[in-house]
């Protein structure tokens, strides 16, 4: 019932709408060929990455193998060098052994009359024993002589004083001025009452004097005692004593005790 032109216009409008709809549909929907190409590229890229990773691993293994080969080669070179040195040393030793074997050892003949017999050696041993026994005897006699009494004799001038004998040993002194005699350790001399009393007695007396009997190993003890006497103006003197025997003062008159 429409006019012909209206029908044509309607058909054109419908066609236009269909074309527009198809165009919009093609714009929103991706192309299948492009999707397949993208997936193919992605797969190829993944394969390429895997191949690169495999190559990296192979290169790492190759480097490690090459390093091991270099180390083994260096070790082998050192081993060969050492082996050559050992072979050279072995050759030198074999050469020296051959030279030693070639040397002929000649033992000169010994005259039978010059050889010592067992009887001769026994005789020499007996003679040596006798000599040792004699030496031991002489040594014992010397020891006894050194341990004998050492007699102190009055000598020189100026004997008008009263001596008070003090024996100086290596680590002690012996007061011969009292009866019985008293031994005092060197470290205790300065505070010993008897020695202090002796020094006071000599200081207060007019003819009294301390006489130190100094043995050969008692120089330090003598100096310590003399220093104590000098500090207190105590008259003192000394007599060297030779040997280690007991001191005999019997030649001196026994002093009368004083109050």
C-alpha positions as CSV (number, residue, x, y, z in Angstrom):
1,X,0.0,0.0,0.0
2,X,3.0,2.2,0.1
3,X,4.2,4.0,-2.9
4,X,7.1,2.4,-4.9
5,X,9.6,5.0,-3.8
6,X,8.8,4.4,-0.1
7,X,9.3,0.7,-0.6
8,X,12.7,1.3,-2.3
9,X,13.7,3.7,0.6
10,X,12.7,1.1,3.2
11,X,14.7,-1.6,1.4
12,X,17.7,0.7,1.1
13,X,17.4,1.6,4.8
14,X,17.2,-2.1,5.8
15,X,20.3,-2.9,3.6
16,X,22.1,0.1,5.1
17,X,21.4,-1.2,8.6
18,X,22.5,-4.7,7.7
19,X,25.8,-3.4,6.1
20,X,26.4,-1.3,9.2
21,X,25.7,-4.3,11.5
22,X,28.1,-6.5,9.5
23,X,30.8,-3.8,9.6
24,X,30.4,-3.4,13.3
25,X,30.5,-7.2,13.8
26,X,33.7,-7.5,11.7
27,X,35.3,-4.6,13.7
28,X,34.6,-6.2,17.1
29,X,35.5,-9.9,16.2
30,X,39.2,-10.6,15.6
31,X,40.4,-12.2,12.5
32,X,40.8,-16.0,12.8
33,X,43.9,-15.9,10.6
34,X,45.6,-13.3,12.7
35,X,44.8,-15.3,15.9
36,X,46.3,-18.5,14.4
37,X,49.4,-16.5,13.2
38,X,49.8,-15.0,16.8
39,X,49.5,-18.5,18.3
40,X,52.1,-19.8,15.8
41,X,54.5,-17.0,16.6
42,X,54.1,-17.5,20.3
43,X,54.8,-21.2,19.9
44,X,57.8,-20.5,17.8
45,X,59.1,-18.0,20.3
46,X,58.6,-20.5,23.2
47,X,60.5,-23.1,21.2
48,X,63.3,-20.6,20.5
49,X,63.6,-19.7,24.2
50,X,63.8,-23.5,25.0
51,X,66.5,-23.9,22.4
52,X,68.4,-20.9,23.7
53,X,68.2,-22.4,27.3
54,X,69.4,-25.8,26.0
55,X,72.3,-24.1,24.2
56,X,73.2,-22.2,27.4
57,X,73.2,-25.5,29.4
58,X,75.3,-27.2,26.7
59,X,77.8,-24.2,26.7
60,X,78.0,-24.4,30.5
61,X,78.7,-28.1,30.4
62,X,81.2,-27.6,27.6
63,X,83.0,-24.9,29.7
64,X,83.1,-27.2,32.7
65,X,84.4,-30.0,30.6
66,X,87.0,-27.8,29.1
67,X,88.1,-26.6,32.5
68,X,88.4,-30.2,33.7
69,X,90.3,-31.1,30.6
70,X,92.7,-28.2,31.2
71,X,93.2,-29.3,34.8
72,X,93.7,-32.9,33.8
73,X,96.2,-31.8,31.2
74,X,98.1,-29.7,33.7
75,X,98.1,-32.5,36.2
76,X,99.3,-34.9,33.6
77,X,102.0,-32.5,32.6
78,X,103.2,-32.2,36.2
79,X,103.0,-36.0,36.6
80,X,105.1,-36.5,33.5
81,X,107.7,-34.0,34.8
82,X,107.9,-35.7,38.1
83,X,108.2,-39.0,36.5
84,X,111.1,-37.7,34.4
85,X,112.8,-36.4,37.5
86,X,112.3,-39.7,39.3
87,X,113.7,-41.6,36.3
88,X,116.7,-39.2,36.2
89,X,117.3,-39.8,40.0
90,X,116.9,-43.6,39.5
91,X,119.4,-43.5,36.7
92,X,121.9,-41.5,38.8
93,X,121.5,-44.0,41.7
94,X,122.0,-46.9,39.5
95,X,125.1,-45.3,38.1
96,X,126.5,-44.7,41.6
97,X,125.7,-48.3,42.6
98,X,127.5,-49.5,39.5
99,X,130.5,-47.4,40.4
100,X,130.5,-48.7,43.9
101,X,130.3,-52.2,42.8
102,X,133.2,-51.6,40.5
103,X,135.4,-50.4,43.4
104,X,137.4,-53.3,44.8
105,X,137.9,-53.1,48.6
106,X,141.3,-54.3,49.4
107,X,142.0,-55.2,53.1
108,X,145.7,-55.0,53.8
109,X,147.1,-58.1,55.5
110,X,147.8,-57.8,59.2
111,X,150.9,-59.3,60.7
112,X,149.9,-62.1,63.0
113,X,152.5,-60.9,65.5
114,X,150.8,-57.5,65.7
115,X,147.3,-58.8,66.5
116,X,146.1,-58.5,70.0
117,X,145.0,-61.7,71.6
118,X,142.2,-62.0,74.2
119,X,144.9,-62.5,76.9
120,X,146.6,-59.2,75.9
121,X,143.3,-57.3,76.1
122,X,142.5,-59.0,79.5
123,X,145.9,-57.9,80.8
124,X,145.3,-54.3,79.6
125,X,141.9,-54.4,81.3
126,X,143.5,-55.6,84.6
127,X,146.0,-52.8,84.4
128,X,143.3,-50.2,83.9
129,X,141.3,-51.6,86.8
130,X,144.4,-51.3,89.0
131,X,144.9,-47.7,87.9
132,X,141.3,-46.8,88.6
133,X,141.5,-48.3,92.0
134,X,144.6,-46.3,92.8
135,X,143.0,-43.1,91.6
136,X,139.9,-43.8,93.7
137,X,142.2,-44.3,96.7
138,X,144.0,-41.1,96.1
139,X,140.7,-39.3,95.7
140,X,139.4,-40.7,99.0
141,X,142.6,-39.6,100.8
142,X,142.2,-36.1,99.4
143,X,138.6,-36.0,100.5
144,X,139.6,-37.1,104.0
145,X,142.4,-34.5,104.0
146,X,139.9,-31.8,103.0
147,X,137.5,-32.9,105.7
148,X,140.2,-32.9,108.4
149,X,140.3,-30.2,111.1
150,X,141.4,-26.7,110.0
151,X,143.5,-25.3,112.8
152,X,143.6,-21.5,113.2
153,X,146.9,-20.3,114.7
154,X,147.7,-17.0,116.3
155,X,149.9,-15.0,114.0
156,X,151.2,-11.6,113.3
157,X,151.3,-8.6,115.6
158,X,148.6,-6.9,117.5
159,X,147.3,-9.9,119.4
160,X,146.4,-7.8,122.4
161,X,142.7,-8.0,121.6
162,X,140.1,-10.5,122.6
163,X,138.9,-12.3,119.4
164,X,135.3,-13.5,119.0
165,X,135.3,-16.0,116.1
166,X,132.4,-16.1,113.7
167,X,132.7,-18.7,110.9
168,X,131.2,-17.7,107.6
169,X,129.8,-20.4,105.4
170,X,128.0,-20.2,102.1
171,X,124.5,-19.8,103.5
172,X,125.0,-19.4,107.3
173,X,127.4,-18.3,110.1
174,X,128.6,-20.2,113.2
175,X,129.1,-18.3,116.4
176,X,132.2,-19.9,118.1
177,X,132.1,-17.3,120.9
178,X,129.4,-19.1,122.7
179,X,129.2,-22.6,124.1
180,X,127.7,-24.6,122.5
181,X,128.4,-23.0,119.2
182,X,125.4,-21.7,117.3
183,X,124.7,-21.8,113.5
184,X,122.5,-19.0,112.1
185,X,121.1,-18.8,108.7
186,X,122.4,-16.0,106.5
187,X,118.9,-14.5,106.1
188,X,118.4,-14.4,109.9
189,X,121.7,-12.9,110.9
190,X,120.5,-9.3,111.1
191,X,117.7,-10.2,113.6
192,X,119.4,-12.9,115.6
193,X,119.6,-12.0,119.3
194,X,122.9,-13.8,119.9
195,X,124.7,-12.1,117.0
196,X,123.3,-8.7,118.0
197,X,124.4,-9.3,121.6
198,X,127.9,-10.2,120.3
199,X,128.1,-6.9,118.3
200,X,127.0,-4.9,121.4
201,X,129.6,-6.7,123.5
202,X,132.4,-5.8,121.1
203,X,131.2,-2.2,120.8
204,X,131.1,-1.7,124.6
205,X,134.5,-3.5,125.1
206,X,137.9,-2.0,124.8
207,X,139.9,-5.0,123.5
208,X,137.1,-7.0,121.9
209,X,136.9,-7.7,118.1
210,X,134.9,-10.0,115.9
211,X,137.1,-12.2,113.7
212,X,135.3,-13.7,110.7
213,X,136.7,-17.1,109.5
214,X,135.8,-16.9,105.8
215,X,135.6,-20.1,103.8
216,X,136.2,-20.1,100.1
217,X,132.5,-20.1,99.2
218,X,131.3,-17.6,101.8
219,X,132.4,-14.2,100.4
220,X,128.8,-13.0,100.2
221,X,128.0,-14.1,103.8
222,X,131.1,-12.3,105.0
223,X,130.3,-9.1,103.2
224,X,126.7,-9.1,104.7
225,X,128.0,-9.6,108.2
226,X,130.8,-7.0,107.8
227,X,128.3,-4.5,106.5
228,X,126.2,-5.0,109.7
229,X,129.3,-4.5,111.8
230,X,130.5,-1.4,110.0
231,X,127.1,0.2,110.3
232,X,127.4,-0.1,114.2
233,X,131.1,0.7,114.3
234,X,131.9,-2.9,115.5
235,X,135.6,-3.8,115.3
236,X,136.1,-6.7,113.0
237,X,138.7,-8.6,110.9
238,X,138.9,-11.7,108.8
239,X,141.0,-14.9,108.4
240,X,140.6,-16.9,105.1
241,X,139.9,-20.6,105.7
242,X,141.1,-23.2,103.2
243,X,139.2,-26.5,102.9
244,X,135.9,-27.6,104.3
245,X,137.1,-29.3,107.5
246,X,136.0,-28.5,111.0
247,X,137.6,-25.4,112.4
248,X,140.0,-26.0,115.4
249,X,140.4,-23.0,117.7
250,X,142.2,-24.8,120.5
251,X,145.4,-22.7,120.0
252,X,143.5,-19.7,121.4
253,X,143.1,-19.3,125.1
254,X,139.5,-19.7,126.3
255,X,138.1,-16.4,127.2
256,X,136.8,-16.0,130.7
257,X,133.1,-15.2,130.7
258,X,132.2,-11.6,131.4
259,X,129.3,-10.3,133.4
